[in-house]
Every structure is written in structure tokens, then in C-alpha cells.
């Protein structure tokens, strides 16, 4: 039986439940994974289809001779904790921020290492092929909750805690099982919003965008909160609001973290604002740029790079990678930074530079050719050029990034500058460079 190839994506498995993602598919994936490890930790987020998929995955693993610890429901931080600190191979059933009808699977090797694209391709081939079913005397199936163990780990992360009022929006997702209780135990006042589990995310959906969570700013002001936080469906992505009810960009949040914890090393993707560079360099530190995607800040942490990881979509690697991109740990890290700095959150948040995004439809093969040509043209003429993901050029008046989309026939352009005049001038420069590289539709 050949499983749909398209559900095996760059870093996880993902599809629409009942359409291209089924319990039968997870049964086969489980049996294939039993070849990789004879001991698996399985858990899931709280969406409607997660229990049958978690059980199907467990059945496949057990039926092919592997032992399974089924930890039930919890945020993704639980899965990372089980992998990184308990040294399990882990399968976490989730579709993260996608709507409830979607689901998927994130896989980790012992030590917190996420599965790679190459291994996912291998997994697809094995799960689509002939499977080996066997009964094993050694294989065991155990149902056990590890939420308390995970929460105890989180309690030990901050050196300073408590004394602030936090408005928490768990989005009716998996963070609901941990965050309100944890914060209260750490001495915070908590105003809980959407913190009861709803497996279809009927209030605001599972993705915490500024548009979907705009009410949170009003609630922070109404209840006199020191800050607001909203989580996605599985609890790895976060969005923050200051006490004035203003939504903060991830880079603004990173600056507060940097100053509060005196961070000297930051890993940031190429789309992140130069605001980060300004503040890190101001305290004698440095910024390393990586490609877009949470996986790259995770890999740097696993390689032993200590410091802060920042992803422009709202992922952070905090406490020098203690639990990788765990959104709950990110919240604790920001709260601790604010405690150390004192005063209001808004007083520590710098304004964002002006920015603009452009998108050009280009065929899949052609988009890479154009960006490669652009790299050649720009690398020889500008001093600060980064080519880890497309091409980013930093100028005295700002910076621009041109990169081919990994999922669409599109070239994306990001521009940032301190003034409207500089932004317009930079846009004209980029458009001219794209024409020189062969893009005719500008």
C-alpha cells in the first residue's frame, strides 16, 4: 500500500484527517518506525482526531515488536522533554497551528533531535512497502501520565518568578493542560482566556495571529495585566502583548529577552529584523543568521550553541536550548527577563523599523535560477551579504532579503528601513536587481 507522498513534508507528516491522513496510515507508519527503535514515547495534542491517530500509531509500533509508553495528551513541550531529557524516541501527534480538520506527526530521536527530510523520505518508502508484524515477549504497552514530571522540569527553569499578572490565551489547545496551573504555582496572577480544551478550536482557531488574538490586547488593559500571551494548538508558537495592549513582533520580544538575560549569542533566521543585531552588538554579542524555519534554530542548539534562538514566526529557543522550541519555556524566559529588568514591559520594547513584503509568481525551476543569479550579482558588490537562504544584503539604511519559497512557485522579498524614503529607494534597488537577474514580471 503506497501512502500519499505529499503528507511526508520537510520536517513532519501532515494532512487532512479522513482524506489523506488516516489511522491506517499511522498504523503503517508505526510499524515502520519499530525498525528504527524498540522503545517509543507517544503523545498528542488535544484536537479531535488525535486520540485515534495516537492509538493507531501505538498499535503499529506494538504490533511490529516495539514497546510503547502512551502519555496521552499534552503540549509539544512534553514530547520534547521526553526526547531530550528522558532519552526516548518520540512520536507526537499534532498539526500544530493548522485548523482542527488537519493532523500530523512530529518525530524525535533520543536527545531532542527532530527527524530530517531524508529520514522522512525513507520512512515513507518503508511504511508504503511490506511491513513486518511480529509478537514480542519484550514489547510492552504502558499508559502513563508524564505531565507532572514535565511541569516539575519547567518549575526549575527560572531563577526568578512570580509577582506579575499574566493574561493567558491557550487557544483551547494543549497549553491549557499546563500553563495556568504552572504560572499560579510560580507565584503569578493569571487571567485565563480560552484555557479549557476544545478539540475543534471553535473560539479563535489554533493559529495565534495578531488578527485572531486582537481581543487579547483589550483584555490585558481591562484586567491590568503586565503582559498577554497566546499559544498555538500544540504550544510551541507564542505571540505576546504588552501592558498597553500592543501586539509585539518576535524581534521586539527577543530584545527584552536579550537585555533581561544579557544574551551574548543569538541565532536568528534571515527574515528577522536588524533590531536584534543592534541590541546584541550593543552588549558585545553577535548574531548568526540561519534559514527560515524553526528547525534551524533547534539544530544550532543541539550543536551546542548556547544563547537565544529567534524565528520570525514566533518560535524561540530559550534557556540555552533547555527544552528547544517549547513555547511554555519561552513564556517563562520572557517573564523572568521582565522581572530582572523591572518596570513596564512597554518601556523595554523598542519600535520596529519600517518594513515591506513583496511576492512574485515564478515557476519552480526558474525561481531558483533567478535567486542564484542574484546572489552572484550582489555578493561581489556589497560587503554584508548572507546567502544561507536566498540572499540578504545589509546596507547602512536598512536591509533586504530575496528568497525562493520552499512550498510555492514564488519569490519573496522582505525590505526593512528606518524611513519611508529609504524603504522606497531600497525597493527600487531590489526591483532593478531582480530585472538584471532575469525576472521580467517586475
N, C-alpha and C positions, 0 to 999 in steps of 0.2 A: 504493500500500500504506500503510494507516494504522498507524503504530506505537502500541503501548499508551500512552495519555496518562499513566497513573499512574506510569510509570517515570521520567518527567521531573519531578523533585521541585524543592524550593525552590532548592537550590544545586548539584545534581548529578543524574546519571542513576543509577538503582539498581533492581535487580530480581533475580529468581532465574534463574540460568543454565539455559538449555534450556526455560524455561517462558515468561517474558515478556521475557527478555533473551537475545538470540541473536547469533551472528556476522552473520547477515543484517541485523539491526537496526543493528549497529555499522558495517556496510558502508554503509548508507544515511546514517547519522549522519556518517561520514567524508566522503561525497560532498557533503553539505550544508555541512559545515564548510569545504570547499575554496572556497566562495563568500566566506567571511569572511577567509581568509588563504591565501596561496600558499606558506607555509613553516611546517611544523608539526614539533614535537618530540614524540615519542610514547614512553611508557614505562609500566611497570606494576608492581604489587605481585607477590607470589610465589604467589598462590593458583592452584588447579588450572586454572581456566577463563581465567586472564589471558592466556596466550600466544595462544590462538585469537582472543580478542577484540581484542588489540593488533594482530594481523596483519590482521584484518578491518577495523579502523579505518584502518590504514595503506593497505590496498588501496582503500578508499573514497576516501581523500584523494588517493592517487596516480592512481586511475582517473578522478578529476574534475579533474586537472591541477595538483595541489599537490605540492610537494616534501616529503619526509618524512625526518627523522632518527629512526631507531628505536634507542633507547638501551637496549632490553631491560628487565631487572628492576632495581628499586632502591626505596628508601624514598621517601615522598612529598616529602621534602626535596629530592631530586634534581629532581623536577618543578618545585618552587617555584624552586629555584636556576636552572634552565634558563629559566624565565619571567622572573624578577626580574632576574637578572644577565646572562644571555646573550640576553635580549630575544626569545625565541621565543614563538609561540603554542603552547600545550602541551595535550595530552590524556593524562591519567594514568588508567589502567585500575585500578580498585580498588573494593572495597566497605568499606574502612576496617576497622571493628571488628566487622562483621557476620559470621555463620558462613560457612564455605567455599563453600556452595552459592550464595551471593549474589555478585554482582559489579556493577560500575558504572563510571562515568566522571566524573572531575573535570576541568574545563576552565579554563584560564587565558589571559588576554590577555597580550601582552608587558608586562613591568613587574610581574608578580605579581598582577595584578587577576583575582580569580575571576569566573566568569560569573554573571550575575544571573538572577533568576527570569524577568524579562521576556524576556531573551535565550534562555533555555531553552525558553520557550513558542514563540518564533519558530523555534528550531531544530527543535522537534517538528513544526511545520507544514511546514517546508522538507523535513525528512527523510521526512515522510509523503507528500509531493507528488511531482511529476515531477522527476526528477533529470537533471542534465546531465553526461553522460560524455564525456570528450574526452582525446585523446592530446596531450601537450605535449612539445616538444623541451626545454623548460627544466626540466620536472619531474624530480626525481631521488629515488631511494630509497637511503638510506645507513644501514648498520648500524654503530654506533659506541658504545663504552662511555664514559660521562662520569662514572663513579663516582670515579675518581681525581681528576678536576677538582673534583668536589663535595667530596670529602674534604679536598682542599687548602684549599678555601674554609673548611671547618669548623675546620681546624687553626689558621687565622688569627684566629678569633673571640675566644678567651680571651686575656687578657694574662697570667694566671697559671694554671698547670695542673700536674697530677701530684701524687704523694705520698699519695694516698688509695687505699683499697681499695673497689672498687665491685662489688656483686653485680648482674649484668645479666641480666634475663629478657627476651629478644627475642620470646617467644611463638611461636617458629618462623616468624616473619614477615619482612618486608623489612628491618627494622632489623638482622637477623642479618648482612646483607651489608656492614655498615659499622661498627657500634658497637664490638664487641670489639677489632677491629684499630685503630680510631681511638683509643680510650682508651689502649691499650697504647703507641701511638706518642706520646701526650701525657704518658706517664710514670705512668699509673695502674696499680695492680694490679687485675686483672679476674678475677672468678669468673663464668664464663659458664654460664647456665642456659637451656635451650631456644633456643640460638643456632645450631642447624642448621636449614636451611629445610625445613619440612614443609608442602606445599601444601594440606593439609586441617586444619591446626592441631589435631592429634589429642591433644595433651597437655592444654592448658587452654583451648582456643578462642582466638579472636582479640581478644576484649574483655578488657582488664586491670582487672576489677573487684576490689575488696578480697576478695570471696569466692573468685574464681577464682585469685587470686595469694596466698592466705593463707600458703602454704608458704614464700613468699619471706622473710617475717619470720623464720622459723626458720633459714633458710639464712644470712641476714645475721648472726645471732648465732653460728651454728655456725662460720662461716669468719672471724669477727671483722671483718666489713665495716664501713666508715664509713657506708654507706648502700646501699639497694637500689633498683632501678628496673625497672619493667616497661612494655613498649611494646604498642601495639595492632598490628593486622595490617599497616598501612602506615607506622607510625612517627610519626604526628602527636600521638597521645594518650599521656600518660605518667602513671604512678602511682608514688609514692615511699614508701620505708620508711626510718625512722631506724635508728641502730645498735642500738637496743633491740628492733628487730623490730616497731615500731609503724607501722601504715599512717598516712600523713599526708593530710589534706584539702588540696585545691589552694590554699586560702587560707592554710594553715599554711606550705606551700612558698613561697607568694608573700611572706610576711613575711620568711622567710630571704633571699629574693632582694632584697627591698626594703632590708633592713638591710645586706646584704653589698655591694650596689652603690649604696647611698644614692639610691634611686629617688625622685624628687620628683613624678612623674606616673604614675598607674595608671589603666588602663581596665579596668573590671570589669563583668560582667553583673549584672543586678538581683538574681539569686539568690545572689550571692557574699556571704559573711559580712561584718559590720561590723568584724570583726577587722582587715581590710585598712585601713579608714578610720582606725582607731585608731593604727596604726603609721605610716601615711603622714603623717597630720596631726601626729604626734609629731616628725617631722623637717622640718616646714614644707611638706609637699607637699599634693596634692589627689587625689581620686578622681572620675573621671567614670563614670557608670553608662550602660550600653548594654543593648539587648535580649539575651535568651538566644540563644545561637548563636555559634559560633566566627567566623562571617563578619563579625560586627560589630566585634570587636577587630582583625580583619585590616583592615577598611576604615579604621578610625581610624589605623592605622599607615601605610597608603597615603596618607592625607590629610596626613601629615607630623607626626602626634602622636608625639613621642619619649617613651619610658618603657617600662613593662611592661604587657602585656595579660594578663588572667586570665579564664578561662572555667571555670565550676563543674564542667564535665565532664572537666577535665584537659588542656585546651589552654592554651598560653601563647604570647604573642608576646614574644620576648626580644631582647636586644641592640638595643633601639630599632627592632625590625622588620627586622633584617638578613636573615632568611630567613623572616619571618612565623611561622606556627604550626608550625614544624619541631620535633618532639619531641626530636630529637637535639641541636639547638641549645639547647633548654630544659634538657636534662641538663647540657650544658657550662656553662650560665649558673648553675645551682644549684651545681655543683661549684666553680666559680670563687668564688661567694659564700661557700661554706663555707671555702675556702682563705683568703679575706680575713678572715673572722671568727675563724678558729681554733677549737680546741676541738671538742667533740662536737656533732653535728647536733641531738640532742635538747635541748641546752642553749639552743638558739636558737629552739626551736619553742614558741610559746605554746599553752595549751589552747584548744580550740574552745568557744564558748558553747553552751548547750543549744539544741536545735532540734527542730522537729516539722513533718511534712508531712501535708497533708490533700488529699483528692481528692473532687470531687463530679461525678457524671454529669449533664450538662446538654446539651440539644440545641445543635447548631452555631450556629444563629442566636441562640438565647436566651442562650448563654454570653457572647457579645459585648455584648448589650444589658445584661446584669446587671453586667458589669465596667465598662461606660461609666457606668452609673448610680452605681456605687460610686465611681468617680473623682470625679464631681460632688459626691457627699455628703462625701467625705473631703478634697478639695482646699481647701474653704472652712473646714475646722475644724482642720486640722493644719498645722504650719509646714514640716516636711520631708517633702514628697511628691514622688515621682518617677513619671512616667507614660509612660516610653518603651516599656514592655512590661507591660501590665496596670497595677497601681497598687501602689507600695511606700511604706510610711509608716514613718519612723524616729522612735521615741519615746525617752525617757530610759532606759527599762528594756529596750529591745530594738527589734525591727522586725518587720514582716510584709509579705508580698507576696501579692497575689491576681492571677492572670493566666489568661486563657483558653488552653488548649492549642492549638497550631497544627496538630496532627495527629489529635486525638481529640475527641469531644464531651464535654469535661471542663473544669472549672475547678480549677486547682491553687492551693493555699495553702501558703506557707512561713512559719514563725514562728521567731524566734530571740530568746533572752533569757538573762540571766545567772543566773537562779534558776528552780526549778520553779514557785514561786508566781507569778512574773512571767509565765512561759510560759502557765500556766493562765488567768491574768487576761487575757492578750492573746488567747488562743484564744476566750474568751467574748466579748471585744470584737469580734473578727472575725466570729464566727458571727452576732452581733446585727446587725452592719453588712450582712452578706450577706442576712439576712432583710429588712432595710429596703430593700435594693436589688432585692428580688423573688425571691430564691432560697427556695423553700418546703421543700426537702428537707434542711434543716439542723436 
